Structures are given as C-alpha cells and as structure tokens.
Amino acid sequence: MRGAFACMLIAGGAGLLLAACAPVQVRHSGTAAQLAAQAARERLLGAQPDWSIAGRFAASDGHHGGSGSLEWLQAGLEYRFTLRAPITGKTLQLDGGPGGAVLRGVGKHALSGEDAKDVLNAEFGWDVPVADLAWWVRGLRAPGRPAVLTFGANGLPATLDQDGWHVDYRAWYAERDPPLPRTVYASRDPFTVRVLIERWGTGR
C-alpha cells in the first residue's frame, strides 16, 4: 500500500481539521491593500465551519506517484474525505473529527487513530501537514505559526511558505467573493501534492 494509491491518501488526508482563525507572523511582498484584503479573506473563510471541494489530485514521494478524484466535505470539526483511483476504481474514505479518525477501504478492517495524520502515518508511513492543508487549500495561512507570503499580479496569494512546505497557487476562482484557489501545489522535498479544485461549496 506504499505505492500509487498510498500517494492518493496523502492528497486526500490533507488538512482535515478546522480551527479558529488566529494571526500569525508573516513576511510578505504585498502592498498594504493586498495584505488588508488577505486578512479580510482569512477572517471570513476562517469563520465558515462548513465547506466542500471536489476535483482531482496527483501526489508523489519522489519515487511513487498516483492520481485520482477527491471529494472533501467539512462540517464544523467533522469531515469526510473520499478518494477514488481512476484505474482500479478503489475507494478510500476517511471520516473524523475531535473524537478521532477512521480510514476505510485499506483492508478488511477499518483503521482508527487519534487524528487523520496519525491514521495516515500508521498505515502508509507518511508525515504530512494534515491540519495545515485545510487552511492552505483555501488560500489561508495556518494559524499560530510564522509564514512567508507573496502576491501575484491579481493581488491574490501566489506562494506561501510555512512549516517547511512551499505552497504554489497556480490559478484562482477570482470571480468568487471571496476568491478561492483553483489549483494548489504543495511541496517539501521529496513530497509533492497537487490539487485541482473543480467545484467549491460553502455553507450548508
């Protein structure tokens, strides 16, 4: 299970915890107006407990890689993440919240743990920024830790460096209010995770 479909889990398990938005230390290349707009986005999106994404992903550990479809449903602190491999048709489902996480589809029995990161690490041996990616995929800084943020010509974040990971925002749904990412590429040598978001949902 440490091959292509294991990589699917990395993209899928990314950041399933939702927490209250808090300020972080940040270095930046933006103007005062860009920083103010980003702070407003973070306050608004960080306060929305319910959201969802559907799309595609690709992930690699530098040796093995995989791709597939994903559905991520977040309802407050509870989440459901569903991954489907395009060739085998195999489906993995990760459910959890404050009471722990449960991974189904890896064998005859479900795998349980204290949180998503622990479950994925125990099954696949990966160390991934589980909690952080819930923020990064929305174009937000994870709260409570330093970050390096740059902006593009559209005034939206272009890159984000935090906790040793580099996050590259290749495209945005800029017409949304507030704007939300379309593509999110996260990397920390040798690991990479690429998420193409085809549909965003906010609220119930």
C-alpha positions in Angstrom: 0.0 0.0 0.0 3.0 2.3 -0.1 2.8 2.8 -3.9 0.5 4.8 -6.1 -2.6 4.5 -4.0 -0.7 5.4 -0.9 0.1 8.7 -2.6 -3.6 9.2 -3.1 -4.1 9.2 0.6 -1.6 11.9 1.1 -3.6 14.3 -1.1 -6.8 13.1 0.5 -5.8 13.3 4.1 -4.6 16.8 3.7 -5.8 19.1 6.4 -9.0 17.8 7.7 -9.0 19.8 11.0 -10.8 23.2 11.2 -9.7 25.7 13.9 -10.4 29.2 14.8 -8.5 31.8 12.7 -5.6 33.4 14.6 -2.9 35.8 13.5 0.5 34.5 12.5 3.8 36.2 12.0 4.3 36.8 8.3 6.9 38.1 5.9 5.4 39.3 2.6 5.9 41.0 -0.7 2.5 42.6 -0.9 1.1 46.1 -0.6 -0.9 47.3 2.3 -4.1 46.9 0.3 -3.2 43.3 -0.6 -2.4 42.4 3.0 -5.7 44.0 4.1 -7.6 42.0 1.5 -5.9 38.8 2.6 -6.6 39.5 6.2 -10.3 40.0 5.4 -10.4 36.7 3.4 -8.8 34.9 6.3 -11.4 36.3 8.8 -14.3 35.4 6.5 -13.2 32.0 5.3 -11.7 31.0 8.7 -15.1 31.6 10.3 -17.0 29.4 7.9 -17.4 26.0 9.5 -19.0 24.2 6.5 -17.4 23.9 3.1 -16.5 21.3 0.5 -14.4 20.7 -2.6 -14.5 18.3 -5.5 -11.8 17.8 -8.0 -8.6 15.9 -8.9 -5.2 15.4 -7.4 -1.8 14.0 -8.0 0.8 13.1 -5.4 4.3 11.7 -5.2 7.0 10.9 -2.7 9.8 11.3 -5.3 9.7 7.6 -6.2 6.0 6.6 -6.3 3.1 8.7 -7.6 -0.6 8.5 -8.2 -3.6 10.5 -9.1 -7.4 10.3 -8.7 -10.6 12.1 -7.9 -11.4 13.6 -4.5 -14.4 14.8 -2.5 -13.8 16.6 0.8 -16.8 17.5 3.0 -16.2 19.6 6.1 -19.0 20.3 8.7 -17.5 22.2 11.6 -14.9 19.9 13.1 -16.3 16.8 11.4 -15.0 15.8 8.0 -15.4 13.1 5.3 -12.7 12.7 2.6 -13.3 10.3 -0.3 -10.7 9.2 -2.8 -11.2 7.2 -5.9 -8.5 5.7 -8.0 -9.2 6.1 -11.8 -7.8 2.7 -12.9 -8.7 0.3 -10.1 -11.9 2.1 -9.1 -10.9 1.5 -5.5 -12.4 4.0 -3.0 -10.9 5.1 0.3 -12.9 7.0 2.9 -11.5 9.0 5.8 -14.0 10.2 8.5 -13.2 12.0 11.6 -13.3 14.9 14.0 -12.3 15.7 17.6 -13.1 12.1 18.6 -10.6 10.6 16.2 -10.3 9.4 12.6 -11.4 6.2 10.8 -9.9 5.1 7.5 -11.9 2.6 5.4 -11.1 0.8 2.2 -7.5 -0.2 3.0 -8.4 -3.8 4.0 -11.0 -5.9 5.7 -11.0 -3.8 8.8 -11.1 0.0 9.3 -8.1 1.7 10.8 -8.7 4.1 13.7 -6.5 6.7 15.3 -6.5 10.0 17.3 -6.5 12.1 14.1 -6.1 12.0 10.4 -2.4 12.5 10.4 -1.8 9.6 12.8 -4.0 7.3 10.8 -2.3 8.0 7.5 1.1 7.8 9.1 0.4 4.5 10.7 -1.0 2.9 7.5 1.4 4.5 4.9 4.4 5.8 6.8 3.8 9.4 5.6 4.4 12.6 7.6 2.1 15.1 6.0 0.8 18.6 7.2 -2.7 17.3 7.8 -4.1 20.2 9.8 -2.2 22.9 7.8 -3.6 21.8 4.4 -7.2 22.6 5.5 -6.0 26.2 5.6 -3.7 26.2 2.6 -6.2 24.7 0.2 -8.5 27.7 0.9 -5.6 30.1 0.3 -5.1 30.8 4.0 -2.2 30.8 6.4 -2.4 28.1 9.0 -2.8 29.9 12.4 -0.3 30.3 15.1 3.0 29.8 13.1 5.3 32.0 11.0 4.7 32.2 7.3 6.2 33.8 4.2 3.5 35.1 1.8 3.9 36.6 -1.7 1.2 38.0 -4.0 0.6 37.8 -7.8 -0.4 40.4 -10.3 -4.1 39.6 -9.4 -3.5 40.7 -5.8 -4.1 37.2 -4.5 -1.5 34.9 -2.8 1.0 33.5 -5.3 3.1 31.5 -2.9 3.0 30.5 0.8 5.9 29.0 2.8 5.1 27.5 6.2 6.3 24.7 8.3 8.9 23.7 5.8 6.3 23.4 2.9 6.1 25.6 -0.2 2.6 26.2 -1.5 2.2 27.5 -5.0 -1.2 28.9 -6.1 -1.3 28.5 -9.9 -4.9 29.7 -10.5 -7.8 31.2 -8.6 -11.6 31.4 -8.9 -11.1 35.2 -8.7 -14.8 35.9 -9.6 -15.9 34.4 -6.3 -16.5 36.6 -3.2 -14.1 36.0 -1.6 -11.8 34.4 -4.2 -10.8 30.7 -3.7 -8.0 28.7 -5.1 -8.4 26.6 -8.3 -5.0 24.8 -8.1 -2.9 24.2 -5.1 0.6 22.7 -5.3 2.3 21.9 -2.0 5.9 20.5 -1.8 8.5 19.6 0.7 11.3 17.6 -0.8 10.8 14.8 -1.8 7.0 15.0 -1.3 4.5 16.8 -3.6 0.8 17.2 -3.6 -1.2 18.8 -6.4 -4.9 19.6 -6.1 -7.1 20.8 -8.9 -10.4 22.1 -7.5 -13.3 21.8 -9.9 -16.1 22.8 -7.5 -16.2 24.7 -4.3 -19.1 24.6 -1.8 -19.5 26.9 1.2 -22.2 26.7 3.8 -24.8 24.1 4.3 
